Each structure stands twice: as structure tokens, then as C-alpha cells.
Amino acid sequence: MPKIERYALLKQLGVTRTRFTTVIVPATAVDKGFALGEGKCKAVVLQINALVYNSATLTSIPNSQKGLYYGDSNQQRLELFAFLTTSEVFICKDLSDIYIKGRGITTEVQVLIYD
């Protein structure tokens, strides 16, 4: 979704605040995804950073940690890859509406939470 469309959508939702958090996806989250968290929100965007911790060290994360799956509680089939993509804007009422699933290795996902 182009940024202009994303901003228009967020404006329509009445978003007044943006929060950021990092969620650790454990290696055991392979078969069944787990809820992103708990808490009210209006929308969420997911992204995986391609570098470890920050870009100052320029240390790439291993390929095995550059991808995960996301979706709802029934299935997590949408793929998210490091540095290449962000997820679409998820319109949701709570963080527990979004589920993420890893690939058998601990992975970190950055989450923009719009209130």
C-alpha cells in the first residue's frame, strides 16, 4: 500500500498516536501462532529489521531470522521478510487480533501500533 494511501486510511480511522514495540517470536512458535500482545488499538503494521539491533553496527541478521508468518487466530499464511516489506495495515480493535508464527528460530518483529 503506498504511503499516501496508508496515511489517508489512518486519518480515516482517527489515529492520534503511534506506539512502537518489539516482539520476540520464540523458536517454539512454529506449528501454531501466538497473539501479538494485548491492548486496544486501531491498526497495526509489522516489520522485520534486516540488521541486528541497529544500523550503526551494520551486522546482518542470519537468513533464518529474516522471515515469519502472520495472520489471524485461524491461520498465519502471510509472509513477512526482513528489509524488503512491511505488512499491510491491519485494522483491529486489540493486539490479540493479530497472530504471528516463526520458522523454528527466535525472530524479532517490530510493531507500529496506531491508536
C-alpha positions in Angstrom: 0.0 0.0 0.0 1.6 3.3 -1.0 2.3 5.7 1.9 -0.2 8.3 0.8 -3.0 5.7 0.9 -1.8 4.4 4.3 -1.8 7.9 5.8 -5.3 8.5 4.4 -6.5 5.3 5.9 -5.0 6.0 9.3 -6.6 9.5 9.2 -10.0 8.0 8.4 -9.6 5.7 11.4 -9.0 8.7 13.6 -5.5 7.7 14.6 -4.0 10.2 17.0 -1.0 8.3 18.4 1.7 5.9 17.2 3.5 3.5 19.5 6.4 1.2 18.7 7.4 -2.1 20.3 9.5 -5.1 19.5 8.0 -8.6 19.9 10.2 -11.7 20.3 8.8 -14.6 18.3 10.1 -17.7 20.1 11.6 -20.7 18.2 8.7 -22.8 19.5 6.1 -20.8 17.7 6.2 -22.9 14.6 3.1 -25.0 14.5 0.6 -22.5 15.9 1.0 -18.8 16.0 0.6 -16.7 19.1 -1.2 -13.4 19.7 0.9 -10.3 19.1 0.0 -8.9 22.6 -2.8 -7.4 24.5 -4.2 -3.9 24.4 -6.6 -1.7 22.5 -5.5 -0.2 19.1 -7.0 0.9 15.8 -4.4 -0.5 13.4 -1.0 -2.4 13.3 1.9 -2.6 10.9 4.6 -5.3 11.2 8.3 -5.2 10.0 11.4 -7.2 10.5 14.7 -5.3 10.7 17.4 -6.6 8.5 20.2 -5.6 10.9 20.9 -6.7 14.4 19.7 -4.1 16.9 20.5 -1.0 14.9 22.1 0.1 11.6 25.2 1.5 13.3 26.8 -1.9 13.6 25.8 -2.9 10.1 25.6 -6.5 11.3 23.1 -8.5 9.3 20.8 -11.0 11.0 21.0 -14.6 9.8 18.8 -15.6 6.8 16.9 -18.0 9.1 15.7 -15.0 11.2 14.6 -12.9 8.2 11.1 -14.2 7.8 7.9 -15.1 9.6 4.2 -15.6 9.0 1.3 -13.5 10.3 -2.5 -13.6 10.1 -5.4 -14.2 12.4 -6.0 -16.8 15.1 -7.1 -19.4 12.5 -4.1 -19.3 10.1 -0.9 -17.4 9.6 0.0 -17.7 5.9 1.1 -14.2 5.0 4.8 -13.9 4.8 6.9 -11.1 6.1 10.6 -10.7 5.1 13.3 -8.6 6.6 14.1 -5.3 5.0 12.0 -6.0 1.9 8.5 -5.5 3.1 6.2 -4.2 5.8 2.9 -5.8 6.4 -0.3 -4.2 5.2 -2.1 -2.0 7.7 -4.2 -4.3 9.9 -7.3 -2.7 11.1 -8.1 -4.3 14.5 -9.5 -3.5 17.9 -6.9 -5.3 20.0 -3.4 -6.6 19.5 -4.7 -10.0 20.3 -6.5 -10.0 16.9 -3.1 -10.4 15.1 -1.2 -13.7 15.3 2.4 -14.3 14.3 4.3 -17.6 13.7 8.0 -18.2 13.3 10.2 -20.6 11.3 11.8 -22.6 14.1 14.3 -19.9 15.3 13.8 -16.9 17.5 12.9 -13.8 15.5 12.2 -10.2 16.4 9.4 -8.3 14.7 8.9 -4.5 15.1 5.3 -3.4 15.5 3.9 0.0 14.9 0.7 0.3 16.9 -1.8 3.1 15.9 -4.3 4.4 18.5 
